[in-house]
Amino acid sequence: MKAAQSTQIDPSKKPKGNREKRRTALAAYFFVSPFFILFLIFGLFPMVFSFYLAFFRWDGLGEMTYVGLANFQFIFNDPVFYSSILNTFIIGLLGTLPQIIFAILIAFALNSALIKFRNTFRTIIFLPYITSVVAVAIIFGVVFNNQPFGFVNYLLSLADIEPIRWNAEYWPVKIAIATMVFWRWVGYNTIIFLAGMQSIPKELYEAAKIDGATISQQIRLITLPMLKPITLFVVFTATIGSLQLFTEPLIFLGRNLREEGITMVAYLWRDAFVYNSFGTASAAAIALFFIIIVLTVVNLLITSRMGRSKKVG
Amino acid sequence: MGKEKNHGKKKFSVQKLFVYLFLIAGSLASLFPFYYMFVMATRINREINQVPPPFTPGADLVSNFQKVLNNIDFFGAMWNSFFVATTVTLGTLLLCSLAGYTFAKLEFKGKAFLFTAILVTMMVPPQLGLIPQYYIITSLGWLNDFRAIIIPGLINAFGIFWMRQYIKEAVPFEIIEAARIDGCSHFRTYWNIVVPTVLPAFATLGIIVFMTVWNDFLWPLVVLRDPSMQTLQVALRSLNDARQLDYGMLMSGTFWATVPLLIVFLLFNRLFIQSLSEGAVKS
């Protein structure tokens, strides 16, 4: 391919001939083909096959038996399935809402003009993000230990509160997992918000200060409106991230994943790889798929209603 | 007027104090789990199980790590993680930049459609195909084989998008045209002109990909069952799954698994933060 092209191009003209066009197209298809080949095998085909598999009983090894809608009936009659949806939403909300609020506040503090050691603070606050989820879940598993010597229980005992069984009770499980999510992601979002804030013209704040605006007024009237596109991005990624929550509950609760803390991805993982029930796991995957579609559409509707931005996109 | 100015300054310093207190509190909350992990990694279970739990480092850092080494092949797992992450990163950089160059600079039929298709694939949550993916890997005979991680890991829609944006801005058409006229093939133009120009984009994307693969858990957990093939994250989890938890050993494993990443991060701190925020803000 290399040698053939070199002699045929007229140096005085732009390469415009049909042959040249065809060659370029060929090279182009060749260059982008790895992505599409791999995506067909490892992305699209599995998706489609999931839909197929949801109508079969299969243990991953033996024969597949067609069972119609039985898998869907099974998961829709399984209270744990509903718990997994509810848990995903509750933990997602508990983990991300405070996270976004804190991230904006910290970013605002870091962005204020007279702060020294800004880079040091920024580095420290970002640090949790580079830690692996597994490490985070293990550390917080020890921090939220059920026993009186667990760190959080010890703190509570100082306030005369009885030890809480963090990995076994309805709200404590969710709070513990949401804390892991919060801790790992707040710094990352801070950096995103900070990047957004630094692109807001300083003059706006100066004008506001001259007009006597308080800090909270500056946040409400300048920072937040200007950050809208970034906020949408963060909400979008946080939503997707919450729906994919898996590692934290698995490490924190162990492979049997108690009902109080099981999430949707954890539910389908357990069905498939602990119970060897690939059919019901696929049915759960389909359900998750539709939930994600609905949330994505809602997200996109909100985004387009709020107007496209120059910054994101 | 002077009075007003004074008033303004005074108000400012109270706010400043508040801001500092807030940031210091945030930093402590950020650092504390790391410190606590270190403390636990230096203690034996008997000390950890006391009320109140210890808050200062003890003397068992080395012996706890010895126990980790007795339970899992720690350095083997670390090597596995390193090998897999490096391979995926290099492969992704090559494929993404090649595709990015194609979408940025070459004209061909169906370009707009193909590019849109790539962007749409970003919306697909990877977990949904988990079971068939596992089935494909099994049929290919890639269970307990690094190919199971590396080959599917090379698809990266975000990477293509990212490289296309960068190449579009950083490489002028004239240079490419000149190279073509001088007789360079498309690949040589890419290799000799585009690649050297977009090295910063390689660094950024490389960091993102490496971190993602290094920290990935679900997929390696599913396809790498053999202990000798496990990545660090999966190996750590098997420490956590023991019936009788030895907290000192567990935290020692987590601690030593975190330290290398911390060192790399502190060395390239600026590049790290910049690349991740750029990657996010632009996507």
Boltz contact constraints between the chains, C-beta under 6 A:
constraints:
  - contact:
      token1: [A, 1]
      token2: [B, 185]
      max_distance: 6.0
  - contact:
      token1: [A, 2]
      token2: [B, 185]
      max_distance: 6.0
  - contact:
      token1: [A, 5]
      token2: [B, 185]
      max_distance: 6.0
  - contact:
      token1: [A, 6]
      token2: [B, 183]
      max_distance: 6.0
  - contact:
      token1: [A, 11]
      token2: [B, 181]
      max_distance: 6.0
  - contact:
      token1: [A, 15]
      token2: [B, 180]
      max_distance: 6.0
  - contact:
      token1: [A, 24]
      token2: [B, 106]
      max_distance: 6.0
  - contact:
      token1: [A, 25]
      token2: [B, 108]
      max_distance: 6.0
  - contact:
      token1: [A, 27]
      token2: [B, 186]
      max_distance: 6.0
  - contact:
      token1: [A, 28]
      token2: [B, 102]
      max_distance: 6.0
  - contact:
      token1: [A, 28]
      token2: [B, 106]
      max_distance: 6.0
  - contact:
      token1: [A, 28]
      token2: [B, 108]
      max_distance: 6.0
  - contact:
      token1: [A, 31]
      token2: [B, 98]
      max_distance: 6.0
  - contact:
      token1: [A, 31]
      token2: [B, 99]
      max_distance: 6.0
  - contact:
      token1: [A, 31]
      token2: [B, 102]
      max_distance: 6.0
  - contact:
      token1: [A, 32]
      token2: [B, 99]
      max_distance: 6.0
  - contact:
      token1: [A, 32]
      token2: [B, 102]
      max_distance: 6.0
  - contact:
      token1: [A, 34]
      token2: [B, 95]
      max_distance: 6.0
  - contact:
      token1: [A, 35]
      token2: [B, 99]
      max_distance: 6.0
  - contact:
      token1: [A, 35]
      token2: [B, 155]
      max_distance: 6.0
  - contact:
      token1: [A, 38]
      token2: [B, 154]
      max_distance: 6.0
  - contact:
      token1: [A, 38]
      token2: [B, 155]
      max_distance: 6.0
  - contact:
      token1: [A, 39]
      token2: [B, 121]
      max_distance: 6.0
  - contact:
      token1: [A, 39]
      token2: [B, 155]
      max_distance: 6.0
  - contact:
      token1: [A, 42]
      token2: [B, 152]
      max_distance: 6.0
  - contact:
      token1: [A, 46]
      token2: [B, 129]
      max_distance: 6.0
  - contact:
      token1: [A, 46]
      token2: [B, 132]
      max_distance: 6.0
  - contact:
      token1: [A, 46]
      token2: [B, 133]
      max_distance: 6.0
  - contact:
      token1: [A, 47]
      token2: [B, 129]
      max_distance: 6.0
  - contact:
      token1: [A, 49]
      token2: [B, 132]
      max_distance: 6.0
  - contact:
      token1: [A, 50]
      token2: [B, 129]
      max_distance: 6.0
  - contact:
      token1: [A, 50]
      token2: [B, 132]
      max_distance: 6.0
  - contact:
      token1: [A, 106]
      token2: [B, 26]
      max_distance: 6.0
  - contact:
      token1: [A, 109]
      token2: [B, 19]
      max_distance: 6.0
  - contact:
      token1: [A, 109]
      token2: [B, 22]
      max_distance: 6.0
  - contact:
      token1: [A, 109]
      token2: [B, 23]
      max_distance: 6.0
  - contact:
      token1: [A, 112]
      token2: [B, 19]
      max_distance: 6.0
  - contact:
      token1: [A, 114]
      token2: [B, 16]
      max_distance: 6.0
  - contact:
      token1: [A, 121]
      token2: [B, 23]
      max_distance: 6.0
  - contact:
      token1: [A, 121]
      token2: [B, 27]
      max_distance: 6.0
  - contact:
      token1: [A, 123]
      token2: [B, 269]
      max_distance: 6.0
  - contact:
      token1: [A, 124]
      token2: [B, 27]
      max_distance: 6.0
  - contact:
      token1: [A, 124]
      token2: [B, 30]
      max_distance: 6.0
  - contact:
      token1: [A, 125]
      token2: [B, 26]
      max_distance: 6.0
  - contact:
      token1: [A, 125]
      token2: [B, 30]
      max_distance: 6.0
  - contact:
      token1: [A, 126]
      token2: [B, 273]
      max_distance: 6.0
  - contact:
      token1: [A, 127]
      token2: [B, 30]
      max_distance: 6.0
  - contact:
      token1: [A, 128]
      token2: [B, 30]
      max_distance: 6.0
  - contact:
      token1: [A, 130]
      token2: [B, 261]
      max_distance: 6.0
  - contact:
      token1: [A, 130]
      token2: [B, 265]
      max_distance: 6.0
  - contact:
      token1: [A, 131]
      token2: [B, 258]
      max_distance: 6.0
  - contact:
      token1: [A, 132]
      token2: [B, 215]
      max_distance: 6.0
  - contact:
      token1: [A, 132]
      token2: [B, 233]
      max_distance: 6.0
  - contact:
      token1: [A, 134]
      token2: [B, 217]
      max_distance: 6.0
  - contact:
      token1: [A, 134]
      token2: [B, 233]
      max_distance: 6.0
  - contact:
      token1: [A, 134]
      token2: [B, 236]
      max_distance: 6.0
  - contact:
      token1: [A, 134]
      token2: [B, 237]
      max_distance: 6.0
  - contact:
      token1: [A, 135]
      token2: [B, 254]
      max_distance: 6.0
  - contact:
      token1: [A, 135]
      token2: [B, 258]
      max_distance: 6.0
  - contact:
      token1: [A, 138]
      token2: [B, 240]
      max_distance: 6.0
  - contact:
      token1: [A, 138]
      token2: [B, 254]
      max_distance: 6.0
  - contact:
      token1: [A, 139]
      token2: [B, 33]
      max_distance: 6.0
  - contact:
      token1: [A, 139]
      token2: [B, 37]
      max_distance: 6.0
  - contact:
      token1: [A, 142]
      token2: [B, 247]
      max_distance: 6.0
  - contact:
      token1: [A, 148]
      token2: [B, 51]
      max_distance: 6.0
  - contact:
      token1: [A, 149]
      token2: [B, 49]
      max_distance: 6.0
  - contact:
      token1: [A, 149]
      token2: [B, 51]
      max_distance: 6.0
  - contact:
      token1: [A, 149]
      token2: [B, 53]
      max_distance: 6.0
  - contact:
      token1: [A, 154]
      token2: [B, 52]
      max_distance: 6.0
  - contact:
      token1: [A, 154]
      token2: [B, 53]
      max_distance: 6.0
  - contact:
      token1: [A, 191]
      token2: [B, 273]
      max_distance: 6.0
  - contact:
      token1: [A, 191]
      token2: [B, 277]
      max_distance: 6.0
  - contact:
      token1: [A, 192]
      token2: [B, 277]
      max_distance: 6.0
  - contact:
      token1: [A, 192]
      token2: [B, 280]
      max_distance: 6.0
  - contact:
      token1: [A, 195]
      token2: [B, 277]
      max_distance: 6.0
  - contact:
      token1: [A, 195]
      token2: [B, 281]
      max_distance: 6.0
  - contact:
      token1: [A, 244]
      token2: [B, 127]
      max_distance: 6.0
  - contact:
      token1: [A, 246]
      token2: [B, 218]
      max_distance: 6.0
  - contact:
      token1: [A, 247]
      token2: [B, 217]
      max_distance: 6.0
  - contact:
      token1: [A, 251]
      token2: [B, 240]
      max_distance: 6.0
  - contact:
      token1: [A, 265]
      token2: [B, 127]
      max_distance: 6.0
  - contact:
      token1: [A, 272]
      token2: [B, 131]
      max_distance: 6.0
  - contact:
      token1: [A, 278]
      token2: [B, 131]
      max_distance: 6.0
  - contact:
      token1: [A, 281]
      token2: [B, 131]
      max_distance: 6.0
  - contact:
      token1: [A, 282]
      token2: [B, 131]
      max_distance: 6.0
  - contact:
      token1: [A, 285]
      token2: [B, 128]
      max_distance: 6.0
  - contact:
      token1: [A, 289]
      token2: [B, 128]
      max_distance: 6.0
  - contact:
      token1: [A, 292]
      token2: [B, 125]
      max_distance: 6.0
